[in-house]
Amino acid sequence: MSEPLDLDALEARASKATDGPWNVYDGWSNDHSTRTRGIGSSAIPESECVFEDPYLVSTDADFIAHSRTDVPALIARVRELEPLVLEGDWETVRDALDALPEGAQIRWTTGDPIRISLAVKIINVVGNTRWSATDGRYIPSESIARDETPIEVIA
């Protein structure tokens, strides 16, 4: 299995790069003897990376240029998809569970032997909140929070 992504390191490298968007352009070397392909930022016109290689594939250059905006977007999406983990004293966890919207889904471990539990938040017609567990039980937030195990919000 591959190592987990270090999103903080990726984000730090991306934030240090010249602002985008970046552009791909074709031209000639200063002495006009070599065809060039360059990648530069419109934010800083002199910030260009010139490849004096007539065989540089334009799709590669396009990929590099788009990475300036694609990488930060991908980092943001991965962070968005990482599950929120509720931890702390049971009252804090209970309050966090109660603050989740109807339809939220959670996963936690419970019992002896330890088993994984899944539940979906439901609110009945009179406004009472319960968690519908996969084993058919309806569990109040307080009972889940008192298990004192980390709870992942998975949806």
N, C-alpha and C positions, 0 to 999 in steps of 0.2 A: 504494500500500500504506500502511496506517495505521502510525503510530509505535508502537513496542513499549511495552507497559505498564510504568510505573515502579512495580513492586510495593512497593518500599520506601516511596515517597511515599504510595501508597494505604494501606499498612499504618500509616504514621505518622498520617495523618489519622483513620483508623478507631480507632486506640488512644487518641487525644485526645478522642474523643466520650464522652458520658456512658455509663456502663455500661448494658447492656441486661438483660433484654429491654425493648423499648419497647412502649407500648400506645397504642391509638387510643381516644379517648372522645368522646362528644358531650355538650354542655352549653349553658349560656347565659352571655352576658357578665355582668360584675359588676352592671350596671344592669338585667339581665334583658330587654334590648331586642333583643339579637342572638343568634341561634343560633350556637354555635361548635362547631368540631371541633378537638380537640387531640391532640397526640402527646406522650407523656411517658414517663419511666423510672420503674419501680417502685423502682429503687435510690435515686433522689433525687426524692421526691414533688414538690418545687417546680420540677423541671427539666422544664418543658413548653413546647411551641411551640403557641400557640393561633392558629387561623385563624378570624377573625370573618367567615366567608364561608359562607352557607348553601348555596352551590353547589359547595363543595369536594367533589369526588368521593370517596366512601369508599374506592374501590379505590386511588386515589392516596395517600391517607393510610395505608392498609394497606401499600402498597409502601414508603413512606418509613419507617414503623415497623419493618418487617422488614429494612430495609437494615442496621440496627445489628448484626444477627447474620448476615445473608446475606453482606455484604461480607467480613468476616474469613474466613468459610467458603470463599468463592470464592478469596480470595488464597491460602489454605492449599492448596486443590486445584490451582491453577495452579502453585504452587511444587513440589507433588508430581509434576506431569506434566512439568516441565522436566527435560531429560536431565542426568544426572550426567556431568561431563566429567573424565576421568582424565588428569592431566598431571603432569610432573615428570621426575626421572631415570628411566631404564628400569627400575631395580630396584624403585622405588616403584610404578611403573605395573604391573609384573609382579605384585607382591604384591597390589595392588588387584584385578587381574584374577583372580588365584587365589582371592581372598576372595569373589568374586561367587558366587551360588548357581547350581546346575545349571539350565540353561534360559535363563540371562541372555543378552541379545542386545546386540551392540556394533556400532558403525559407526566406521570410520576411513578415512583416505586413505593410499594407499601407491603405490609404484612410479613409474616414469617411462615413458610419460606417467602423470600422476597419475590414479588411479581410486579409486572408493569401494569399500571392502570391507565386507561384512557377515558376521557369524559368530554362532553359538550355542554356548554352553558345554555340553560333554557330559563325563560321567565314566563310564569303562568299568567292567566288572565287577570289575577288580582295583584300582580307585580312581585310575587315571591320568586327569588332566584334559587335555583338548584342546579346541580351538575348531574347530567344523565350519564352514568358510567356504562362501560361495555358489558358489565355483568348484570345489567338490568336495574341496578340500584339508583336511587336519587340521593345525592349526597350534598349536604350544605357546604359552603366554602370553608366554614370553620373546621369541619371534620377533616377536610383535605389538608388545610394549613397545619393542623395539629400533628400530622404525620411527620413533620419536621424533616422532610427530604426536599431537595430541589425540585421545582415544578417547571417544566418546559411548556411555554405557550407555543404550540405548533401550527396554529392557524387562527 
